[in-house]
Amino acid sequence: MLEAIGNMFRIPDLRKRLIFTLGLLAVYRLGIFITTPGIEREAMQSFMHSQGGLLSLFNLFSGGAIEQASIFALGIMPYISSSIIIQLLAVVVPTLGQLQKEGELGRRKITQYTRYGTIALAVVQGMGIAFWLESLGRGGAGAGGAMIEVVSNPGWGFRLMTVMTLASGTAFIMWLGEQITERGVGNGISMIIFAGIVARIPDAGFQTIKWYQTGQLDELAIVVLAVVIVLAIGAVVFVERGQRQIPVQYAKRVVGRKVVGGQTTHLPLKVNTAGVIPAIFASSILLFPATLAGWIPVLKPVSDALQKGGWEYNTLYVLLIVFFAFFYTAVTFNPVDVADNMKKNGGYIPGIRPGKKTADYIDKVLSRLTAGGSLYLALVCVLPTILISAFQTPFMFGGTALLIVVGVALDTVQQIEGHLITRHYEGFTGARGPRIRGRRMAGGVR
């Protein structure tokens, strides 16, 4: 492992990519601490410390930007939302669906639409945040105990400035992510989310030490928590690397004077095909009532019934994760298209007839994998709630954040290992060891 890490910096191209990636991530982290004009940062921090629900989830994904009232407060979430919307529209809009099949040209067009959607969502969300900040009123105590406003000068001037600032911040983050993807290491958008979550780990560690000093945690509880965290990380790595390999045989064909085909390969199907998307969707839906209850009194009974940690919350959370796992898998992976492509290229699954029978077989295998993967997702996401109930203390390491961090780390290590092996260096597992697999495998299957 240490030799592989040293080899990373012996390859000039890989060294440049690593330095470039770290540099852009440093720029992103510096931007987190630039406050949006017209907002009192201390008052915003005081307000955020007393909040939970959807705000804490968004604050986590933005790396604490909301708490800092940063120009990057919207984070990369508008881009992710736009990407998901485009993917869903591609299922019902034939034009978008056709673009996905047109190769590089179609991909560029979809990327362009995604960028337009990102800016539109950022403008709408920025205006909503501006009105929300003005509605907060007094958010914290200033010097000498005097109350200060979150917004110093409310009005349309502040609203327009906030919209332009936040939309520009989102566009800049989107550009950073695309530059990392093109000229750095790993997927840029995922790396930005990864950096935001990892940057908050030291705060979680200091908070744990504070709980120990105040007697909220004893030595045994800390040891148990550490063991559970290590086991959870190991389980996530094991499942994220798991896949079902369906054997595919290609028949021999005569092309001109040459005989091509005849090789045996496999179709990899991930155990967790949907990734972390089901957990994000489920969390957002369940946390909306709690967030809106302060503005809409009618939702207060619903919010009280869905308190995080209660059996009602956990049960609905698990059901929503399972539902979105099947839904997102069905949207992003089409067994009929895979079977048709195999048939056109002379491929078939041994013992299964090409065409509809192959599509039905792939769908059957994928459904079984998704069932197990959705239960795994639910267990990892409910684990923090179980620990909170067991130790009667806040738990800083959320299941959704754990899934994102481990998944992005596997993807990045896989790409770095590819650079090492291509240039005849040993990978992280040695020359004879198994290749490290990330979430994205051959053929575009997640």
Protein Blocks (a to p, Z undefined) as FASTA:
>chain_A
ZZmmmmmmmpmklmmmmmmmmmmmmmmmmmmmpccehiafklmmmmmmmgghjllmmmmm
nnommmnopaklnmmmlmmmmmmmmmmmmmmmmklmmmmmnojmlmmmmmmmmmmmmmmm
mmmmmmmmmmmmmmnopabdcehhiacdfblbgcjklmmmmmmmmmmmmmmmmmmmmmmm
mmmgcjfklmmmmmmmmmmmmmmmmmmmmmmmnopacfklmmmmmmmmmmmmmmmmmmmm
gccddddddddddehjaceehiacdddddfblnlmmlmmmmmmmmmmmmmmmmmmmmlmm
mmmmmgghiaklmmmmmmmmmmmmmmmmmmmpcfklmmmmmmmnopacehiaghjlmmmm
mmmmmmmmmmmmmmmmmmmmmmmmmmmmmnopacfbdfklmmmmmmmmmmmmmmmmmmmm
mnopacfkojklccdddfbdghhiZZ
